[in-house]
Amino acid sequence: MRRGWWLLSFACVGCGSSPESQALQVAALAGVVTVQQQALKSAVQNAPPQRTYCGGDYDHDCYTRAWQDDESHGRTMSIAEARQYTLMYINGVRSLNGVGPLVLDPEITQFAQEGSEQLARDHRGHGHITDQGARCAAGKCSENQGGEDGWRGGPVGQQIDEILGDMMAEGAGGGHHDNMLRPEWKRLGVGIVNPGGRLYFTTDFAP
């Protein structure tokens, strides 16, 4: 019931007849991200991992995780859902800081995915964008990455929360923090790889 209420509030933002009701609806929308994050995080906390072989040039597993919610018993958080979760988180903090939302871009996501795969191979932070940056939005991309040795194992939602939370905790002047909030960015790419359960995480931003 609580989850449905938040979704209804999201759908009705701006439809109130008075400034006061509109302000309440906007405030409710700002809370959607936090509520959904907490719901997802709680749901995946104790779920068993389900690793799926992806193939390709580098031998790695796609990250999936069994989780449950009010509507479905036994669905998985796919890599696509993990990317949407990342987008939701970043757009949430941008909204709370008065910055416009990003859209998930397929080409930039492919570039970010290559970045995570390379990081998992050579553990060289930002090595891919250093080597191949001209391919990403004609050289206009900026990048945040998680640790060079991957993020400690756990449910993917929790891993993403921890990585992005640490980046935001840098505060104003921190490179990761400021990158996430730059108003000139309009597009986002998300790369996720988890050999052995450790998450190699890349976000690329572009105008």
C-alpha positions in Angstrom: 0.0 0.0 0.0 2.8 2.4 0.9 4.6 1.8 -2.3 1.4 2.3 -4.4 0.8 5.6 -2.6 4.2 7.0 -3.6 3.7 5.9 -7.2 0.3 7.7 -7.3 1.9 10.8 -5.9 4.5 10.7 -8.6 1.7 10.5 -11.3 -0.2 13.4 -9.8 2.5 16.0 -9.4 1.3 19.4 -10.7 -2.4 18.3 -10.8 -3.4 20.0 -7.5 -5.6 23.0 -7.6 -3.7 25.2 -5.1 0.0 26.2 -4.6 0.0 24.4 -1.2 -1.2 21.1 -2.7 1.3 21.4 -5.5 4.1 22.0 -3.0 3.1 18.9 -1.1 3.0 16.9 -4.3 6.5 18.0 -5.3 7.8 17.2 -1.8 6.2 13.7 -2.2 8.0 13.3 -5.5 11.3 14.2 -3.9 10.7 11.3 -1.5 10.0 8.7 -4.2 13.6 8.0 -4.8 14.5 7.5 -1.1 11.5 5.3 -0.5 12.0 3.1 -3.5 15.8 2.8 -2.7 15.0 1.6 0.8 12.4 -0.8 -0.4 14.8 -2.3 -3.0 17.7 -2.4 -0.6 15.6 -4.1 2.1 14.2 -6.6 -0.4 17.6 -7.7 -1.8 19.5 -7.7 1.5 19.4 -11.5 2.2 18.6 -12.8 -1.3 20.9 -15.4 -2.8 23.1 -14.4 -5.8 22.2 -15.6 -9.3 25.2 -15.2 -11.6 24.7 -15.6 -15.4 27.5 -16.1 -17.8 27.6 -13.3 -20.4 30.3 -14.5 -22.8 32.1 -12.1 -25.1 35.8 -11.2 -25.2 36.1 -11.2 -21.4 35.0 -14.0 -19.2 32.7 -12.4 -16.7 29.3 -12.9 -15.1 26.3 -10.6 -15.5 25.1 -9.6 -12.1 21.6 -10.7 -11.1 20.2 -11.1 -7.7 17.0 -12.7 -6.5 14.6 -10.4 -4.7 11.0 -10.1 -3.7 8.5 -7.2 -3.6 4.8 -6.7 -3.1 3.9 -7.6 -6.6 6.2 -10.5 -7.6 7.6 -13.4 -5.6 11.0 -14.5 -7.0 12.0 -12.0 -9.8 15.6 -10.9 -10.5 17.3 -7.6 -10.6 18.8 -7.8 -14.1 21.7 -5.7 -15.3 19.2 -3.5 -17.1 17.3 -3.0 -13.8 20.5 -2.2 -12.0 21.2 0.5 -14.6 17.7 1.9 -14.1 18.3 1.9 -10.3 21.5 3.8 -10.8 19.7 6.4 -13.0 17.0 6.7 -10.4 19.5 7.3 -7.6 21.5 9.9 -9.6 18.4 11.7 -10.8 17.1 11.7 -7.2 20.1 13.5 -5.8 20.2 15.9 -8.8 16.5 16.8 -8.2 17.2 17.4 -4.5 20.0 19.8 -5.5 17.9 21.6 -8.1 19.6 20.0 -11.1 17.7 18.6 -14.1 17.5 14.8 -14.8 19.6 12.6 -17.0 18.5 10.0 -19.5 20.1 6.6 -19.9 21.9 6.6 -23.3 22.6 3.3 -25.0 25.8 4.3 -26.7 27.3 5.9 -23.6 26.2 2.9 -21.6 28.1 0.6 -24.0 31.1 2.8 -23.5 30.7 2.6 -19.7 30.3 -1.2 -19.9 33.6 -1.5 -21.8 35.1 0.7 -19.0 33.9 -1.6 -16.3 35.1 -4.7 -18.2 38.6 -3.1 -18.7 38.7 -2.1 -15.0 38.0 -5.7 -14.0 40.8 -6.9 -16.2 43.6 -4.4 -15.5 42.5 -2.6 -12.3 43.6 0.7 -13.9 41.2 3.4 -12.8 39.7 5.4 -15.7 42.0 3.5 -18.1 39.3 3.0 -20.7 38.3 6.6 -21.0 41.9 7.6 -20.9 42.6 5.3 -23.9 39.3 5.6 -25.8 37.7 8.8 -24.5 37.4 10.3 -28.0 34.8 7.6 -28.7 32.4 8.8 -26.0 30.2 11.8 -27.1 33.1 13.1 -29.3 35.4 13.3 -26.4 33.0 15.2 -24.1 32.3 12.5 -21.6 33.3 12.7 -17.9 33.5 9.6 -15.7 33.1 8.3 -12.2 34.3 4.8 -11.3 34.1 2.6 -8.2 37.3 1.1 -6.7 40.0 -0.3 -8.9 39.7 -3.7 -7.2 35.9 -3.7 -7.4 33.3 -3.1 -4.6 32.9 -5.7 -1.9 30.3 -8.4 -2.6 26.6 -8.0 -1.7 23.2 -7.4 -3.2 23.6 -5.1 -6.2 21.3 -2.5 -4.9 23.3 -2.2 -1.7 26.5 -2.0 -3.7 25.2 0.8 -5.9 23.9 2.6 -2.8 27.3 2.4 -1.1 29.3 3.5 -4.1 27.1 6.4 -5.0 26.6 7.3 -1.3 30.4 7.5 -0.8 30.7 9.7 -3.9 28.0 12.1 -2.7 29.6 12.1 0.8 32.6 13.9 -0.6 30.5 17.1 -0.6 31.0 20.2 -2.8 34.4 20.2 -4.3 34.7 16.5 -4.4 35.3 15.3 -8.0 32.7 12.5 -8.0 30.1 14.5 -6.1 30.4 17.5 -8.4 30.4 15.3 -11.5 27.1 13.8 -10.5 25.5 17.3 -10.1 26.8 19.2 -13.1 23.9 20.8 -14.8 25.5 20.5 -18.3 25.2 16.7 -18.2 22.1 15.4 -19.9 23.0 11.8 -20.7 24.2 8.9 -18.6 25.9 5.6 -19.3 26.2 2.8 -16.6 28.7 -0.1 -16.8 28.3 -3.0 -14.4 30.5 -6.1 -14.2 30.9 -8.5 -11.2 33.5 -11.3 -11.6 33.5 -13.2 -8.3 30.7 -11.0 -7.0 32.8 -7.8 -6.7 31.2 -4.9 -8.5 33.2 -2.9 -11.1 31.1 0.1 -11.6 31.3 3.0 -14.1 29.1 6.0 -14.8 29.9 8.2 -17.8 28.2 11.6 -18.2 27.7 13.6 -21.4 25.9 16.7 -22.6 
